[in-house]
Amino acid sequence: MSRSLFAFLVASALVIGSASAQPTAADPPPADPDPWRINLALYGWAMSVSGNVTVRNQTLDTNASFLDLVQKSNSLGGFMGYFEADKGRAGLYADLVYTNLGFGADHVGYRNPIFGLRITTTASAALTYQMFIVDVGGIYELVRWPGAEGSSTAIDGLLGFRYWNNSIAASFDATANVNFSNLHIERSFGIAVARSDVVQWVDPVFGLRLRHRFTPNQEIFVRGDIGGFGLGSQFTWQAVAVYSYAWQFTGYQIAAALGFRALGVNYTSGSGVDALGINQVLYGPIIGASFRF
């Protein structure tokens, strides 16, 4: 065999081997070993309230169950939406709550009465309290303990911010004996209204979340956080526990969720007739559905 023929055969073999080692256009791209995990949930919150509010220097104690609030409120409870996106051990979350609560006169106690001014029994609601709350932050899985048959337990750390947007209006029966100009209270046809401007602030919050998966379809989580520390409100706290059961479909899950949520805040600002205070605990069962991708 001539040298030129031998060289040609060796070169041909190298070219063919190199071509066979390259992926073809038909080969699928490699799978992401750590894909994004998305959880989108919609909840209803059967909210009860305990505490007090101060508006225009008038303090009213509030203590009403969900059924009491339904009769006077413009919304049937708290409407919640939750979004979480995780990749690996880290993730981001956003939680939204909106409610418009109406308190009847028999569920509001007037703490510092003025002669000629008392809680009304004729208005549809003696106290109306509208709030919009947004939680945003980050999550990081601190530790995980794997179990048998797909079960596991994990603890997550949370750090974020809670934005509050509040508006309060208190209605009273009024007589001409009251100096409305000093109280900055509106009056019309014997009814007086002490109304706050929109009050908003942001609280830093941090907490922990415990997750336990019984099976690939059943899990429970318990979350607790605290915040405020005088940077927004004086103090805020939250406790949530939720059980969920999921049905698996191709590429996604749909889960039913049932739990309990309590959220507290202590906020004060201003003085005199401009004093505003919110010292409330919102609590009650939550029920909803989540979509996981």
Backbone as CSV, one residue per row, in Angstrom:
resi,resn,N_x,N_y,N_z,CA_x,CA_y,CA_z,C_x,C_y,C_z
1,MET,0.857,-1.204,0.000,0.000,0.000,0.000,0.884,1.243,0.000
2,SER,0.593,2.141,-0.908,1.410,3.354,-1.006,1.170,4.251,0.188
3,ARG,2.164,5.112,0.421,2.021,6.026,1.549,0.862,6.997,1.360
4,SER,0.647,7.451,0.155,-0.452,8.394,-0.095,-1.806,7.757,0.171
5,LEU,-1.976,6.482,-0.215,-3.244,5.798,0.033,-3.464,5.598,1.527
6,PHE,-2.396,5.242,2.255,-2.501,5.037,3.702,-2.894,6.340,4.417
7,ALA,-2.255,7.436,3.984,-2.589,8.731,4.589,-4.033,9.109,4.321
8,PHE,-4.532,8.836,3.131,-5.929,9.133,2.789,-6.888,8.334,3.664
9,LEU,-6.608,7.052,3.905,-7.493,6.217,4.721,-7.517,6.691,6.177
10,VAL,-6.348,7.081,6.708,-6.296,7.575,8.085,-7.084,8.872,8.227
11,ALA,-6.894,9.802,7.275,-7.628,11.070,7.327,-9.131,10.855,7.246
12,SER,-9.574,9.926,6.384,-11.003,9.633,6.234,-11.582,9.086,7.530
13,ALA,-10.829,8.197,8.194,-11.307,7.623,9.447,-11.467,8.695,10.513
14,LEU,-10.524,9.660,10.609,-10.610,10.731,11.590,-11.812,11.631,11.342
15,VAL,-12.069,11.942,10.080,-13.217,12.792,9.734,-14.518,12.111,10.096
16,ILE,-14.625,10.815,9.766,-15.870,10.082,10.051,-16.096,9.974,11.558
17,GLY,-15.014,9.697,12.310,-15.146,9.595,13.766,-15.535,10.906,14.399
18,SER,-14.965,12.005,13.894,-15.318,13.316,14.436,-16.762,13.669,14.146
19,ALA,-17.252,13.343,12.970,-18.644,13.645,12.604,-19.617,12.841,13.436
20,SER,-19.266,11.581,13.707,-20.180,10.743,14.480,-20.255,11.190,15.938
21,ALA,-19.198,11.875,16.435,-19.195,12.326,17.833,-20.034,13.569,18.048
22,GLN,-20.332,14.345,16.986,-21.119,15.568,17.109,-22.602,15.249,17.230
23,PRO,-23.366,15.977,18.102,-24.809,15.744,18.194,-25.507,16.166,16.913
24,THR,-26.495,15.437,16.512,-27.275,15.766,15.319,-28.352,16.768,15.692
25,ALA,-28.933,17.365,14.666,-29.982,18.361,14.895,-31.187,17.748,15.562
26,ALA,-31.361,16.427,15.428,-32.528,15.761,15.995,-32.350,15.461,17.483
27,ASP,-31.112,15.560,18.020,-30.889,15.259,19.426,-31.559,16.328,20.297
28,PRO,-32.309,15.927,21.351,-32.949,16.919,22.229,-31.911,17.630,23.075
29,PRO,-32.180,18.885,23.442,-31.239,19.613,24.313,-31.203,18.947,25.686
30,PRO,-30.092,19.047,26.377,-30.000,18.432,27.699,-30.979,19.065,28.683
31,ALA,-31.579,18.239,29.530,-32.563,18.732,30.497,-31.878,19.547,31.573
32,ASP,-32.594,20.592,32.031,-32.080,21.415,33.127,-32.108,20.584,34.406
33,PRO,-30.949,20.321,35.021,-30.951,19.494,36.230,-31.641,20.163,37.411
34,ASP,-31.883,21.461,37.328,-32.488,22.194,38.438,-33.496,23.206,37.888
35,PRO,-34.652,22.749,37.382,-35.589,23.665,36.723,-36.322,24.551,37.735
36,TRP,-36.939,25.616,37.221,-37.776,26.477,38.047,-39.022,25.713,38.486
37,ARG,-39.477,25.980,39.704,-40.719,25.422,40.236,-41.644,26.597,40.572
38,ILE,-42.836,26.596,39.985,-43.776,27.712,40.127,-45.005,27.238,40.894
39,ASN,-45.434,28.057,41.856,-46.654,27.779,42.620,-47.510,29.044,42.632
40,LEU,-48.713,28.952,42.065,-49.659,30.066,42.018,-50.921,29.635,42.738
41,ALA,-51.327,30.371,43.765,-52.473,29.980,44.591,-53.451,31.131,44.742
42,LEU,-54.740,30.800,44.809,-55.816,31.749,45.080,-56.570,31.244,46.302
43,TYR,-56.772,32.146,47.295,-57.384,31.758,48.556,-58.530,32.693,48.905
44,GLY,-59.437,32.183,49.725,-60.397,33.015,50.423,-60.093,32.944,51.910
45,TRP,-60.256,34.065,52.611,-59.944,34.140,54.037,-61.212,34.537,54.779
46,ALA,-61.762,33.613,55.577,-62.949,33.886,56.393,-62.482,34.617,57.647
47,MET,-62.393,35.932,57.550,-61.660,36.748,58.510,-62.524,37.190,59.683
48,SER,-62.005,37.010,60.894,-62.541,37.618,62.103,-61.533,38.659,62.587
49,VAL,-61.998,39.617,63.414,-61.148,40.735,63.809,-61.273,40.979,65.304
50,SER,-60.149,41.285,65.937,-60.134,41.683,67.337,-59.104,42.790,67.515
51,GLY,-59.476,43.850,68.258,-58.520,44.935,68.494,-59.212,46.272,68.588
52,ASN,-58.534,47.339,68.137,-59.117,48.673,68.154,-58.458,49.540,67.098
53,VAL,-59.153,50.602,66.700,-58.616,51.596,65.780,-58.880,52.980,66.365
54,THR,-57.984,53.913,66.070,-58.136,55.306,66.484,-58.114,56.178,65.242
55,VAL,-59.151,57.007,65.068,-59.216,57.912,63.939,-59.768,59.245,64.428
56,ARG,-59.097,60.355,64.080,-59.457,61.695,64.544,-59.565,61.731,66.063
57,ASN,-58.640,61.039,66.729,-58.555,61.006,68.190,-59.734,60.286,68.838
58,GLN,-60.497,59.524,68.049,-61.601,58.746,68.584,-61.237,57.256,68.485
59,THR,-61.172,56.583,69.620,-60.758,55.180,69.667,-61.975,54.281,69.766
60,LEU,-62.035,53.291,68.896,-63.143,52.350,68.865,-62.599,50.929,68.986
61,ASP,-63.133,50.191,69.950,-62.774,48.787,70.111,-63.594,47.954,69.140
62,THR,-62.931,46.993,68.503,-63.594,46.136,67.519,-63.401,44.679,67.903
63,ASN,-64.487,43.930,67.791,-64.437,42.493,68.067,-65.593,41.863,67.317
64,ALA,-65.309,41.316,66.149,-66.370,40.803,65.290,-65.926,39.513,64.634
65,SER,-66.858,38.569,64.542,-66.589,37.300,63.862,-66.790,37.475,62.365
66,PHE,-66.432,36.454,61.621,-66.625,36.479,60.175,-68.091,36.674,59.816
67,LEU,-68.993,35.982,60.512,-70.420,36.103,60.205,-70.929,37.507,60.507
68,ASP,-70.429,38.123,61.582,-70.819,39.503,61.885,-70.370,40.457,60.783
69,LEU,-69.145,40.286,60.303,-68.585,41.180,59.292,-69.266,41.021,57.944
70,VAL,-69.682,39.798,57.610,-70.323,39.563,56.313,-71.572,40.415,56.162
71,GLN,-72.306,40.626,57.248,-73.566,41.363,57.176,-73.355,42.839,56.859
72,LYS,-72.187,43.410,57.207,-71.951,44.841,57.040,-70.882,45.176,56.012
73,SER,-70.126,44.182,55.554,-68.954,44.454,54.716,-69.305,44.483,53.242
74,ASN,-68.454,45.179,52.481,-68.605,45.208,51.027,-67.956,44.011,50.353
75,SER,-67.133,43.264,51.084,-66.553,42.032,50.564,-66.861,40.905,51.539
76,LEU,-66.871,39.679,51.051,-67.252,38.541,51.873,-66.127,38.052,52.770
77,GLY,-64.980,38.652,52.701,-63.847,38.239,53.519,-62.577,38.761,52.905
78,GLY,-61.496,38.086,53.165,-60.230,38.471,52.576,-59.977,37.685,51.304
79,PHE,-59.554,38.372,50.260,-59.206,37.712,49.008,-57.692,37.710,48.876
80,MET,-57.139,36.537,48.662,-55.698,36.365,48.717,-55.180,35.743,47.433
81,GLY,-54.002,36.172,47.033,-53.283,35.542,45.937,-51.838,35.348,46.343
82,TYR,-51.283,34.186,46.045,-49.913,33.878,46.446,-49.149,33.346,45.248
83,PHE,-47.908,33.837,45.080,-47.040,33.386,43.991,-45.670,33.075,44.571
84,GLU,-45.105,31.938,44.144,-43.754,31.567,44.567,-43.025,30.916,43.401
85,ALA,-41.784,31.315,43.198,-40.934,30.739,42.156,-39.626,30.319,42.807
86,ASP,-39.280,29.037,42.678,-38.083,28.493,43.314,-37.171,27.852,42.269
87,LYS,-35.880,27.981,42.501,-34.877,27.303,41.686,-33.760,26.855,42.620
88,GLY,-33.562,25.548,42.719,-32.612,25.050,43.687,-33.135,25.278,45.087
89,ARG,-32.296,25.838,45.939,-32.679,26.079,47.325,-33.231,27.484,47.552
90,ALA,-33.171,28.348,46.555,-33.590,29.743,46.710,-34.875,30.008,45.933
91,GLY,-35.619,31.032,46.360,-36.851,31.380,45.668,-37.325,32.776,46.031
92,LEU,-38.381,33.211,45.344,-39.027,34.494,45.567,-40.512,34.260,45.795
93,TYR,-41.157,35.146,46.578,-42.592,34.991,46.818,-43.265,36.359,46.835
94,ALA,-44.572,36.357,46.564,-45.415,37.548,46.676,-46.782,37.104,47.177
95,ASP,-47.328,37.827,48.148,-48.595,37.478,48.778,-49.453,38.731,48.853
96,LEU,-50.698,38.671,48.350,-51.587,39.830,48.305,-52.861,39.538,49.083
97,VAL,-53.336,40.532,49.839,-54.591,40.445,50.585,-55.375,41.732,50.379
98,TYR,-56.668,41.610,50.077,-57.555,42.771,50.014,-58.833,42.448,50.772
99,THR,-59.311,43.397,51.583,-60.599,43.232,52.238,-61.183,44.600,52.553
100,ASN,-62.499,44.661,52.625,-63.225,45.875,52.981,-64.219,45.496,54.071
101,LEU,-63.863,45.768,55.325,-64.618,45.293,56.470,-65.596,46.351,56.959
102,GLY,-66.810,45.915,57.283,-67.808,46.800,57.858,-68.247,46.279,59.220
103,PHE,-68.161,47.139,60.261,-68.516,46.752,61.614,-69.842,47.408,61.989
104,GLY,-70.792,46.635,62.490,-72.040,47.181,62.992,-71.848,47.845,64.342
105,ALA,-72.825,48.675,64.749,-72.714,49.417,66.007,-72.616,48.483,67.206
106,ASP,-73.223,47.294,67.135,-73.189,46.377,68.266,-71.860,45.635,68.371
107,HIS,-70.925,45.864,67.411,-69.607,45.226,67.471,-68.492,46.256,67.596
108,VAL,-68.861,47.502,67.911,-67.882,48.572,68.081,-68.106,49.224,69.427
109,GLY,-67.063,49.307,70.244,-67.149,49.971,71.535,-66.454,51.313,71.490
110,TYR,-67.177,52.394,71.862,-66.645,53.756,71.802,-65.913,54.035,73.104
111,ARG,-64.583,54.163,73.050,-63.761,54.212,74.257,-63.752,55.581,74.916
112,ASN,-63.743,56.674,74.151,-63.646,58.023,74.752,-64.785,58.899,74.237
113,PRO,-66.010,58.665,74.732,-67.168,59.389,74.198,-67.138,60.883,74.505
114,ILE,-67.690,61.655,73.580,-67.863,63.097,73.741,-69.360,63.373,73.802
115,PHE,-69.763,64.325,74.637,-71.181,64.616,74.791,-71.789,64.990,73.437
116,GLY,-72.860,64.289,73.067,-73.515,64.557,71.801,-72.981,63.730,70.652
117,LEU,-72.037,62.830,70.937,-71.461,62.011,69.873,-71.456,60.562,70.336
118,ARG,-72.152,59.692,69.603,-72.211,58.290,69.966,-72.264,57.446,68.707
119,ILE,-71.929,56.185,68.853,-71.922,55.288,67.699,-73.311,55.195,67.104
120,THR,-73.391,55.295,65.809,-74.687,55.301,65.158,-75.262,53.898,65.020
121,THR,-76.563,53.802,65.085,-77.247,52.540,64.804,-78.036,52.621,63.500
122,THR,-77.968,53.790,62.856,-78.755,53.971,61.641,-77.934,53.761,60.380
123,ALA,-76.631,54.004,60.451,-75.794,53.801,59.267,-75.628,52.308,59.006
124,SER,-75.339,51.958,57.754,-75.160,50.549,57.400,-73.969,49.946,58.112
125,ALA,-72.950,50.746,58.419,-71.791,50.270,59.166,-71.285,51.396,60.053
126,ALA,-71.087,51.090,61.341,-70.560,52.096,62.253,-69.090,52.367,61.991
127,LEU,-68.379,51.370,61.461,-66.965,51.515,61.166,-66.657,50.738,59.887
128,THR,-66.001,51.390,58.941,-65.575,50.746,57.700,-64.058,50.792,57.632
129,TYR,-63.458,49.643,57.389,-61.995,49.523,57.405,-61.579,48.771,56.141
130,GLN,-60.942,49.499,55.244,-60.462,48.901,53.992,-58.949,48.752,54.067
131,MET,-58.454,47.569,53.682,-57.010,47.349,53.725,-56.534,46.541,52.524
132,PHE,-55.331,46.876,52.107,-54.642,46.173,51.029,-53.233,45.886,51.530
133,ILE,-52.835,44.622,51.520,-51.552,44.198,52.080,-50.800,43.401,51.018
134,VAL,-49.509,43.719,50.865,-48.650,42.997,49.921,-47.385,42.561,50.645
135,ASP,-47.098,41.267,50.587,-45.842,40.704,51.099,-44.967,40.312,49.919
136,VAL,-43.720,40.737,49.906,-42.761,40.286,48.889,-41.443,39.976,49.603
137,GLY,-40.724,38.977,49.084,-39.460,38.640,49.707,-38.804,37.432,49.085
138,GLY,-37.770,36.973,49.761,-37.004,35.829,49.294,-37.069,34.683,50.287
139,ILE,-36.866,33.459,49.769,-36.893,32.240,50.564,-35.616,31.458,50.284
140,TYR,-35.069,30.854,51.323,-33.889,30.002,51.134,-34.035,28.761,52.015
141,GLU,-33.885,27.602,51.396,-33.993,26.347,52.131,-32.741,26.150,52.985
142,LEU,-32.919,26.167,54.298,-31.798,26.065,55.224,-31.348,24.622,55.434
143,VAL,-32.303,23.707,55.535,-31.965,22.314,55.796,-33.105,21.422,55.310
144,ARG,-32.762,20.210,54.900,-33.759,19.246,54.438,-33.393,17.854,54.957
145,TRP,-34.450,17.123,55.392,-34.271,15.740,55.828,-35.125,14.833,54.937
146,PRO,-34.512,14.063,54.039,-35.300,13.153,53.195,-35.839,11.982,54.003
147,GLY,-37.034,11.511,53.590,-37.656,10.367,54.248,-37.922,9.242,53.273
148,ALA,-38.667,8.275,53.721,-38.978,7.108,52.897,-40.166,7.385,51.993
149,GLU,-40.160,6.738,50.824,-41.286,6.755,49.877,-41.697,8.182,49.503
150,GLY,-40.729,9.039,49.211,-41.017,10.385,48.724,-41.322,11.421,49.780
151,SER,-41.276,11.049,51.052,-41.534,12.031,52.108,-40.264,12.823,52.412
152,SER,-40.445,14.020,52.989,-39.307,14.863,53.350,-39.767,15.955,54.290
153,THR,-38.803,16.540,54.994,-39.048,17.674,55.886,-37.986,18.732,55.614
154,ALA,-38.397,19.997,55.537,-37.449,21.075,55.238,-37.798,22.310,56.052
155,ILE,-36.786,23.115,56.333,-36.956,24.403,57.011,-36.404,25.488,56.105
156,ASP,-37.234,26.534,55.857,-36.845,27.653,55.004,-36.717,28.920,55.833
157,GLY,-35.769,29.755,55.484,-35.673,31.096,56.039,-36.316,32.100,55.096
158,LEU,-36.990,33.120,55.649,-37.686,34.126,54.848,-37.233,35.518,55.255
159,LEU,-37.067,36.381,54.274,-36.719,37.784,54.509,-37.439,38.620,53.462
160,GLY,-38.200,39.630,53.913,-38.947,40.416,52.933,-39.524,41.680,53.528
161,PHE,-40.569,42.214,52.854,-41.218,43.457,53.243,-42.731,43.271,53.155
162,ARG,-43.445,43.929,54.069,-44.913,43.896,54.072,-45.426,45.327,53.921
163,TYR,-46.145,45.562,52.832,-46.713,46.887,52.542,-48.170,46.911,52.981
164,TRP,-48.544,47.951,53.723,-49.916,48.136,54.206,-50.505,49.400,53.580
165,ASN,-51.760,49.296,53.166,-52.512,50.446,52.672,-53.878,50.393,53.347
166,ASN,-54.202,51.398,54.192,-55.393,51.365,55.036,-56.222,52.628,54.873
167,SER,-57.534,52.471,54.998,-58.451,53.601,55.009,-59.572,53.283,55.994
168,ILE,-59.877,54.240,56.895,-60.831,53.998,57.980,-61.860,55.124,58.000
169,ALA,-63.138,54.753,58.205,-64.205,55.749,58.366,-65.135,55.283,59.472
170,ALA,-65.335,56.121,60.498,-66.209,55.808,61.624,-67.430,56.736,61.588
171,SER,-68.621,56.154,61.725,-69.873,56.920,61.676,-70.468,57.048,63.078
172,PHE,-71.083,58.225,63.366,-71.647,58.499,64.680,-72.995,59.200,64.520
173,ASP,-73.825,59.067,65.566,-74.973,59.965,65.724,-74.448,61.247,66.356
174,ALA,-74.850,62.391,65.838,-74.280,63.651,66.312,-75.375,64.649,66.643
175,THR,-75.076,65.560,67.560,-75.960,66.682,67.867,-75.155,67.968,67.755
176,ALA,-75.837,69.093,67.856,-75.167,70.385,67.702,-74.257,70.712,68.876
177,ASN,-74.276,69.888,69.939,-73.428,70.154,71.093,-71.953,69.852,70.822
178,VAL,-71.668,69.165,69.715,-70.298,68.753,69.421,-69.606,69.849,68.612
179,ASN,-68.366,70.192,68.964,-67.560,71.137,68.209,-66.865,70.375,67.075
180,PHE,-67.501,70.322,65.919,-66.985,69.521,64.810,-65.723,70.129,64.209
181,SER,-65.567,71.462,64.284,-64.394,72.086,63.678,-63.114,71.643,64.380
182,ASN,-63.181,71.476,65.708,-61.993,71.027,66.436,-61.670,69.564,66.174
183,LEU,-62.719,68.763,65.943,-62.507,67.329,65.740,-62.231,66.987,64.276
184,HIS,-62.442,67.937,63.375,-62.280,67.677,61.943,-63.162,66.506,61.502
185,ILE,-64.412,66.535,61.955,-65.370,65.470,61.635,-66.438,66.046,60.719
186,GLU,-66.753,65.325,59.668,-67.771,65.756,58.717,-69.151,65.461,59.286
187,ARG,-70.123,66.356,59.004,-71.478,66.150,59.513,-72.489,66.389,58.398
188,SER,-73.499,65.508,58.361,-74.572,65.667,57.384,-75.818,64.985,57.922
189,PHE,-76.905,65.761,58.139,-78.202,65.229,58.562,-78.092,64.407,59.847
190,GLY,-77.354,64.935,60.824,-77.283,64.275,62.118,-76.291,63.143,62.195
191,ILE,-75.633,62.799,61.077,-74.633,61.740,61.077,-73.253,62.373,60.921
192,ALA,-72.335,62.020,61.797,-70.962,62.517,61.714,-70.047,61.384,61.267
193,VAL,-69.027,61.746,60.523,-68.078,60.752,60.019,-66.665,61.221,60.331
194,ALA,-65.928,60.397,61.058,-64.501,60.627,61.287,-63.746,59.753,60.304
195,ARG,-63.066,60.392,59.359,-62.475,59.656,58.247,-60.967,59.891,58.211
196,SER,-60.207,58.790,58.006,-58.751,58.919,57.867,-58.397,59.073,56.394
197,ASP,-57.267,59.722,56.150,-56.706,59.659,54.814,-56.148,58.257,54.595
198,VAL,-55.764,57.952,53.360,-55.117,56.666,53.109,-53.797,56.625,53.869
199,VAL,-53.635,55.617,54.695,-52.435,55.464,55.518,-51.671,54.257,54.999
200,GLN,-50.393,54.455,54.704,-49.591,53.365,54.156,-48.187,53.379,54.751
201,TRP,-47.637,52.201,54.897,-46.278,52.070,55.407,-45.724,50.712,54.965
202,VAL,-44.421,50.512,55.180,-43.748,49.277,54.806,-43.005,48.740,56.023
203,ASP,-43.216,47.460,56.329,-42.545,46.797,57.439,-41.526,45.796,56.917
204,PRO,-40.296,45.802,57.441,-39.399,44.681,57.178,-39.860,43.473,57.998
205,VAL,-39.799,42.280,57.421,-40.207,41.061,58.130,-39.193,39.951,57.872
206,PHE,-39.050,39.076,58.850,-38.265,37.863,58.648,-38.913,36.737,59.438
207,GLY,-38.688,35.494,58.988,-39.333,34.374,59.653,-38.805,33.044,59.165
208,LEU,-39.520,31.994,59.545,-39.183,30.620,59.193,-40.415,29.911,58.659
209,ARG,-40.182,28.906,57.811,-41.267,28.068,57.301,-40.851,26.603,57.406
210,LEU,-41.705,25.803,58.014,-41.480,24.363,58.121,-42.392,23.650,57.137
211,ARG,-41.805,22.840,56.257,-42.573,22.076,55.271,-42.364,20.586,55.505
212,HIS,-43.469,19.834,55.484,-43.373,18.378,55.574,-44.223,17.748,54.474
213,ARG,-43.604,16.894,53.685,-44.300,16.169,52.618,-44.529,14.736,53.077
214,PHE,-45.808,14.375,53.216,-46.153,13.007,53.612,-45.963,12.039,52.448
215,THR,-46.498,12.443,51.295,-46.395,11.689,50.051,-46.186,12.708,48.934
216,PRO,-45.913,12.277,47.697,-45.816,13.255,46.604,-47.084,14.089,46.403
217,ASN,-48.214,13.672,46.994,-49.479,14.384,46.799,-49.949,15.152,48.025
218,GLN,-49.383,14.880,49.196,-49.869,15.511,50.423,-48.719,16.199,51.153
219,GLU,-48.978,17.424,51.574,-47.970,18.131,52.349,-48.624,19.170,53.253
220,ILE,-47.863,19.628,54.234,-48.317,20.648,55.165,-47.169,21.625,55.404
221,PHE,-47.498,22.902,55.574,-46.457,23.851,55.956,-46.971,24.750,57.074
222,VAL,-46.039,25.184,57.910,-46.313,26.117,59.000,-45.314,27.257,58.874
223,ARG,-45.816,28.485,58.845,-44.958,29.663,58.683,-45.209,30.646,59.811
224,GLY,-44.142,31.278,60.293,-44.253,32.346,61.263,-43.266,33.451,60.929
225,ASP,-43.676,34.713,61.113,-42.754,35.826,60.884,-43.087,36.980,61.808
226,ILE,-42.107,37.856,62.011,-42.276,39.068,62.806,-41.610,40.216,62.062
227,GLY,-41.993,41.451,62.415,-41.396,42.593,61.721,-41.865,43.906,62.300
228,GLY,-41.639,44.963,61.532,-41.981,46.314,61.958,-40.833,46.969,62.679
229,PHE,-40.716,46.691,63.986,-39.632,47.170,64.842,-39.504,48.698,64.832
230,GLY,-40.642,49.393,64.651,-40.630,50.844,64.651,-40.194,51.477,63.348
231,LEU,-39.809,50.679,62.362,-39.406,51.233,61.068,-40.615,51.544,60.189
232,GLY,-41.702,50.815,60.379,-42.975,51.088,59.721,-44.035,51.137,60.801
233,SER,-44.546,49.967,61.154,-45.382,49.851,62.342,-44.487,49.616,63.551
234,GLN,-45.122,49.664,64.740,-44.349,49.345,65.937,-44.007,47.850,65.964
235,PHE,-44.962,47.021,65.538,-44.711,45.578,65.520,-45.776,44.913,64.647
236,THR,-45.365,43.884,63.915,-46.294,43.065,63.154,-45.853,41.615,63.251
237,TRP,-46.812,40.704,63.189,-46.503,39.279,63.254,-47.513,38.501,62.419
238,GLN,-47.150,37.270,62.082,-48.030,36.420,61.279,-47.764,34.956,61.601
239,ALA,-48.825,34.149,61.576,-48.725,32.700,61.726,-49.694,32.052,60.733
240,VAL,-49.198,31.084,59.956,-50.005,30.416,58.937,-49.721,28.913,58.994
241,ALA,-50.773,28.114,58.873,-50.631,26.663,58.749,-51.587,26.191,57.652
242,VAL,-51.083,25.428,56.679,-51.892,25.002,55.530,-51.584,23.542,55.202
243,TYR,-52.647,22.766,54.973,-52.532,21.402,54.463,-53.038,21.398,53.022
244,SER,-52.350,20.666,52.142,-52.780,20.616,50.737,-52.701,19.184,50.212
245,TYR,-53.622,18.906,49.304,-53.637,17.612,48.596,-53.647,17.916,47.101
246,ALA,-52.705,17.309,46.363,-52.514,17.629,44.938,-52.880,16.448,44.051
247,TRP,-53.401,16.787,42.865,-53.660,15.810,41.816,-52.667,16.055,40.680
248,GLN,-51.998,14.995,40.260,-50.944,15.112,39.257,-51.511,15.002,37.853
249,PHE,-51.126,15.933,36.987,-51.447,15.903,35.572,-50.143,15.983,34.790
250,THR,-50.230,15.895,33.491,-49.015,15.937,32.682,-48.376,17.318,32.763
251,GLY,-47.250,17.412,33.454,-46.495,18.654,33.528,-46.925,19.622,34.613
252,TYR,-47.994,19.341,35.365,-48.427,20.265,36.407,-49.285,19.533,37.441
253,GLN,-49.514,20.216,38.568,-50.374,19.718,39.629,-51.445,20.757,39.955
254,ILE,-52.611,20.294,40.381,-53.648,21.153,40.954,-53.896,20.653,42.367
255,ALA,-53.819,21.554,43.343,-53.928,21.171,44.746,-55.038,21.946,45.430
256,ALA,-55.774,21.263,46.300,-56.735,21.911,47.186,-56.045,22.183,48.514
257,ALA,-56.306,23.368,49.106,-55.607,23.779,50.319,-56.607,24.235,51.379
258,LEU,-56.324,23.870,52.621,-57.152,24.257,53.760,-56.227,24.581,54.930
259,GLY,-56.487,25.717,55.597,-55.598,26.081,56.693,-56.157,27.176,57.566
260,PHE,-55.262,27.828,58.308,-55.632,28.890,59.237,-54.556,29.963,59.179
261,ARG,-54.983,31.229,59.230,-54.040,32.337,59.158,-54.386,33.380,60.208
262,ALA,-53.373,33.912,60.881,-53.533,35.020,61.826,-52.474,36.068,61.514
263,LEU,-52.898,37.340,61.479,-52.008,38.445,61.136,-52.293,39.593,62.088
264,GLY,-51.261,40.075,62.774,-51.430,41.150,63.734,-50.556,42.343,63.412
265,VAL,-51.015,43.540,63.817,-50.234,44.760,63.588,-50.547,45.766,64.685
266,ASN,-49.540,46.528,65.062,-49.686,47.638,66.008,-49.002,48.847,65.383
267,TYR,-49.824,49.830,64.949,-49.302,51.006,64.244,-49.917,52.250,64.853
268,THR,-49.092,53.279,65.087,-49.591,54.571,65.558,-48.849,55.685,64.835
269,SER,-49.552,56.799,64.632,-48.931,57.987,64.038,-49.748,59.205,64.423
270,GLY,-49.106,60.378,64.393,-49.787,61.627,64.679,-50.121,61.789,66.152
271,SER,-50.786,62.900,66.447,-51.197,63.204,67.818,-52.416,64.124,67.773
272,GLY,-53.122,64.218,68.885,-54.299,65.071,68.950,-55.368,64.608,67.979
273,VAL,-55.977,65.575,67.277,-57.046,65.215,66.347,-56.520,64.477,65.125
274,ASP,-55.213,64.539,64.911,-54.626,63.826,63.777,-54.122,62.441,64.158
275,ALA,-54.383,61.999,65.379,-53.896,60.705,65.831,-54.571,59.579,65.056
276,LEU,-53.774,58.613,64.648,-54.278,57.423,63.981,-53.601,56.214,64.605
277,GLY,-54.391,55.234,64.969,-53.829,54.018,65.546,-54.551,52.790,65.016
278,ILE,-53.802,51.755,64.737,-54.359,50.480,64.296,-53.706,49.393,65.134
279,ASN,-54.500,48.751,65.959,-54.023,47.651,66.793,-54.992,46.492,66.577
280,GLN,-54.711,45.652,65.582,-55.668,44.656,65.133,-55.019,43.287,64.995
281,VAL,-55.837,42.261,65.224,-55.485,40.891,64.892,-56.559,40.362,63.945
282,LEU,-56.149,39.969,62.755,-57.033,39.386,61.750,-56.777,37.877,61.745
283,TYR,-57.820,37.087,61.878,-57.604,35.645,61.988,-58.804,34.879,61.430
284,GLY,-58.541,33.652,61.001,-59.620,32.819,60.513,-59.135,31.763,59.537
285,PRO,-60.018,30.836,59.161,-59.640,29.772,58.226,-59.456,30.300,56.808
286,ILE,-58.604,29.637,56.047,-58.404,29.947,54.631,-58.650,28.676,53.830
287,ILE,-59.163,28.849,52.620,-59.423,27.728,51.727,-59.155,28.192,50.297
288,GLY,-58.562,27.323,49.484,-58.255,27.744,48.132,-57.705,26.619,47.291
289,ALA,-57.110,26.992,46.175,-56.524,26.041,45.231,-55.224,26.609,44.701
290,SER,-54.289,25.733,44.400,-53.009,26.169,43.857,-52.676,25.381,42.612
291,PHE,-51.891,26.008,41.736,-51.450,25.409,40.481,-49.927,25.375,40.502
292,ARG,-49.352,24.198,40.339,-47.903,24.027,40.465,-47.348,23.504,39.137
293,PHE,-46.291,24.152,38.682,-45.686,23.780,37.407,-44.251,23.346,37.624
